[in-house]
Amino acid sequence: MRPIYNAYLVLIIVCKIFLLALDILVYYNKTHELSFISSKTLKSVQEKVFAITEALMFFLLVLIFFPLRKTPNKNNAIIIVGHEREILFTLGIIGLIHINWKFLFLNK
C-alpha cells in the first residue's frame, strides 16, 4: 500500500507544480498578451487544474485523517514529513496566490 500512497503524493506534487506554472503563465499573459493561447482558454485550463488538484488534496486529507488509519507509531499520531510537508508548503503558496489581496486590504 505504501508505494501506491507515495505515487499518489508524487501525482499531487506534479499537479501543484503544474498549477503554479499555470498561475505564472496567467499572470504573464495579463501583462504581455501571449499570441499562442487566449486568456479565456488559459483561465479555463487553470480553473480545471485547480479543481482537480483541490479534489486530490481533499482525498489526501481524508486518507491522512481517516480514523482507522494505522501508523507505525503506537499512538497513531500524524507526523508530517517528506512529501506531505512539500504538499502542505505548495498548498500554502497556491492559497496565497489565490487570495483576493485587494479585498483584504482595500475592503472592496
ROFILUM-786712 format. One record per residue (C-alpha): residue in one letter; x, y, z. Coordinates in pm, 1 decimal, always signed. Layout:
# ROFILUM-786712
SITE   code         c1         c2         c3
SITE      A          X          Y          Z
...
END
This chain:
# ROFILUM-786712
SITE   code         c1         c2         c3
SITE      M       +0.0       +0.0       +0.0
SITE      R     +289.7     +237.4      +71.4
SITE      P     +412.7     +251.0     -295.0
SITE      I      +60.8     +345.6     -411.2
SITE      Y      +44.7     +617.0     -145.6
SITE      N     +387.0     +750.1     -249.6
SITE      A     +282.0     +753.7     -616.2
SITE      Y      -33.0     +944.2     -517.0
SITE      L     +179.2    +1200.9     -331.4
SITE      V     +402.4    +1244.3     -636.0
SITE      L      +90.7    +1292.8     -852.6
SITE      I      -29.1    +1569.6     -620.7
SITE      I     +314.1    +1737.1     -623.1
SITE      V     +324.6    +1728.7    -1003.9
SITE      C      -28.3    +1875.0    -1024.0
SITE      K      +65.9    +2151.5     -777.5
SITE      I     +379.8    +2238.8     -975.8
SITE      F     +172.3    +2245.0    -1296.9
SITE      L      -82.6    +2470.7    -1126.8
SITE      L     +194.0    +2701.7    -1007.7
SITE      A     +330.5    +2718.5    -1364.0
SITE      L      -20.2    +2798.2    -1492.5
SITE      D      -54.5    +3075.0    -1233.5
SITE      I     +270.9    +3229.0    -1354.0
SITE      L     +160.8    +3193.3    -1717.4
SITE      V     -176.1    +3358.7    -1645.5
SITE      Y       -1.9    +3647.5    -1471.2
SITE      Y     +248.2    +3681.1    -1755.8
SITE      N      -35.8    +3667.6    -2010.5
SITE      K     -210.9    +3957.0    -1833.7
SITE      T      +95.2    +4176.8    -1874.1
SITE      H     +235.3    +4060.3    -2210.0
SITE      E      -63.4    +3910.1    -2402.8
SITE      L      +67.4    +3578.5    -2537.2
SITE      S      -12.1    +3502.9    -2901.4
SITE      F      -24.3    +3122.8    -2887.8
SITE      I     -309.3    +3093.6    -2634.3
SITE      S     -605.0    +3310.3    -2544.8
SITE      S     -664.6    +3443.4    -2195.6
SITE      K    -1002.3    +3271.6    -2181.3
SITE      T     -856.7    +2929.8    -2269.3
SITE      L     -569.6    +2972.2    -2026.3
SITE      K     -804.7    +3071.5    -1744.5
SITE      S    -1031.8    +2775.3    -1823.2
SITE      V     -740.2    +2529.9    -1805.6
SITE      Q     -621.6    +2691.4    -1483.4
SITE      E     -966.5    +2652.5    -1322.8
SITE      K     -989.5    +2286.3    -1426.9
SITE      V     -642.1    +2202.2    -1297.8
SITE      F     -718.7    +2388.1     -975.1
SITE      A    -1040.1    +2186.9     -926.4
SITE      I     -859.6    +1858.0     -994.4
SITE      T     -576.7    +1947.4     -758.8
SITE      E     -822.3    +2053.6     -490.8
SITE      A    -1009.0    +1723.3     -522.2
SITE      L     -681.6    +1530.5     -493.1
SITE      M     -591.3    +1730.7     -182.5
SITE      F     -929.6    +1670.6      -20.6
SITE      F     -894.7    +1299.7      -87.2
SITE      L     -545.3    +1308.1      +62.6
SITE      L     -682.8    +1478.8     +372.5
SITE      V     -941.3    +1202.3     +403.2
SITE      L     -665.1     +940.8     +375.2
SITE      I     -438.6    +1113.3     +625.8
SITE      F     -709.1    +1182.9     +880.8
SITE      F     -902.6     +857.0     +838.1
SITE      P     -981.4     +747.4    +1196.9
SITE      L     -884.3     +382.2    +1145.8
SITE      R     -555.9     +460.5     +969.3
SITE      K     -272.1     +260.8    +1122.5
SITE      T      +67.9     +422.9    +1156.7
SITE      P     +398.5     +280.3    +1277.4
SITE      N     +365.9     +492.7    +1593.0
SITE      K     +197.9     +340.2    +1895.7
SITE      N      -34.2     +636.4    +1945.8
SITE      N     -138.4     +671.1    +1576.7
SITE      A       -3.4    +1025.6    +1571.0
SITE      I       +5.3    +1214.9    +1244.3
SITE      I     +362.4    +1307.1    +1157.7
SITE      I     +419.0    +1545.3     +869.0
SITE      V     +743.3    +1459.9     +688.8
SITE      G     +871.9    +1418.2     +334.2
SITE      H     +615.6    +1453.0      +56.9
SITE      E     +333.7    +1560.9     +287.1
SITE      R     +541.6    +1856.0     +406.2
SITE      E     +610.3    +1956.2      +43.8
SITE      I     +241.9    +1930.9      -44.8
SITE      L     +135.5    +2144.3     +250.6
SITE      F     +403.7    +2400.4     +163.1
SITE      T     +287.8    +2414.2     -201.2
SITE      L      -74.6    +2433.4      -84.3
SITE      G      +20.3    +2739.9     +117.6
SITE      I     +185.4    +2903.1     -185.1
SITE      I     -113.2    +2832.1     -412.2
SITE      G     -351.9    +2954.9     -141.4
SITE      L     -156.5    +3278.3     -106.4
SITE      I     -163.1    +3331.0     -482.9
SITE      H     -540.6    +3290.1     -494.2
SITE      I     -618.9    +3523.1     -205.1
SITE      N     -805.3    +3835.0     -313.3
SITE      W     -548.4    +4080.5     -178.0
SITE      K     -745.4    +4387.2     -292.7
SITE      F    -1042.2    +4266.6      -91.7
SITE      L     -826.4    +4210.1     +215.3
SITE      F     -650.1    +4545.8     +210.5
SITE      L     -894.5    +4778.6      +35.7
SITE      N    -1219.6    +4640.9     +186.0
SITE      K    -1386.5    +4617.7     -155.0
END
